[in-house]
Amino acid sequence: MSVQNNLANIQKNIQKACEVTNRNAEDIQLIAVTKYVTVERAQEAIEAGIQHLGENRVEGFQEKYTAIDDQAKWHFIGTLQSRKVKEIIHQVDYIHSLDRKSLAKEINKRAEHPISCFVQVNVSGESSKHGLKTDEVSDFVQSLKEYPKINVVGLMTMAPHTDDENVIRNCFQSLKQLQTEIQQLSLDYAPCNYLSMGMSNDYRIAIEEGATHIRIGSSLVGEE
Ligand SMILES: *Cc1c(COP(=O)(O)O)cnc(C)c1O
């Protein structure tokens, strides 16, 4: 399938999920996750009208960025080693995987201007997943006050791998609740207006539960 066809399907699904909850499709930012695909396929996504791209590894990020540059907004969505921050920090528009103090410190040291960051939360508590535990998030966000280059624009999570829709929905609801708690702190460096949640298998549920940024790879740019 062409990216254009996949995109048309996804836009229909976004529209439907928005209708269920009376949301406006314009408030949902689609991020095409290009980590599995070639530069050419990523370029096809740009030609289809996609404006935001996501990569989860520094090498893949650099490869795509070199080819596509400012034709897209760039999201780093994977685990980020502190020593690699300097390799992407001047190219990236959003980091979705802020999950520790040492990473915040390095971003703060290397960035030239405030960076839009999502704090990654491991809502489900699965040991295979990165991110803070839900009860750690509030203290963590408050501890970022000392880093003027960190702007906490939202929270990010990955739902567990399961066919049980209720488990997925509960996960997204918990992130939404946590967002409300952070917003109530009224921190100028942490407006926390965004929720980055929802991938190919669960983005409809994520939108129903308040996602503002959905990260879609296989069903959008996948080649099959
Ligand atoms: C790979 C990845 C995605 C996209 O996954 P798909 O299931 O292919 O849509 C989204 N978010 C993160 C953090 C990823 O690593």
The ligand as an ORCA input file, in Angstrom:
! r2SCAN-3c Opt
* xyz 0 1
  C       7.908      1.830     17.001
  C       7.262      2.801     17.882
  C       6.003      3.335     17.547
  C       5.200      2.909     16.327
  O       4.798      1.575     16.430
  P       3.760      0.903     15.400
  O       3.138     -0.180     16.200
  O       4.571      0.395     14.268
  O       2.781      1.916     14.988
  C       5.458      4.279     18.408
  N       6.106      4.682     19.528
  C       7.314      4.202     19.869
  C       7.968      4.702     21.109
  C       7.935      3.242     19.071
  O       9.139      2.770     19.420
*
